[in-house]
Amino acid sequence: GIVAVDRDTIPDLTTLHVQSRVVDVRKLTKRDHSGVFAPNRYRQFDDGNSSDRVRALALQWTAGLPKGWPQINAVITHLRQDYTVDKTSRATGNTGNSVAEFLFETKRGPDYLFATAAVWLLRSLNYPARFVSGFYARPDRYDPKSGLTAVLSEDVHCWAEVLVQRDYWVT
């Protein structure tokens, strides 16, 4: 259900042909997650009080787990279990850092806060991670005559991806 386009822009009315791939999580435990091939931009992590708190949280969530997929999965699991998706929730702007406010205070927010938090947490553990936005093409909008699916502004979604081997990003 997730489509990514590796371009900054695409012309209006562009048709995208999509091929889905399913990730076998069992195989991820055997991969090298060091991300040695990742450009530095996927490892950027700021210094500062908020970043220190995020790093401490990530270390708490992954304490005692081996490096690699077990740590990555622990971050995912905590975000899914301990936080609430709320499309109407917005950061107050009073804290100076909306992601820290999400992680430590409100614990609820739209998908972009989950994605941003995941990237920040994973990068604090030195995993190459990136923020991605794209569209969900709803099957009920598929037109069999044209072979096209209408995608509307409400179909925009955000997620995080982590590099698990050269050029292989996992959502």
Summary of the structure (lengths in Angstrom):
residues: 171
radius of gyration: 17.4
end to end distance: 11.2
largest distance: 55.6
contacts: 412
relative contact order: 0.18
helix: 37%
strand: 17%
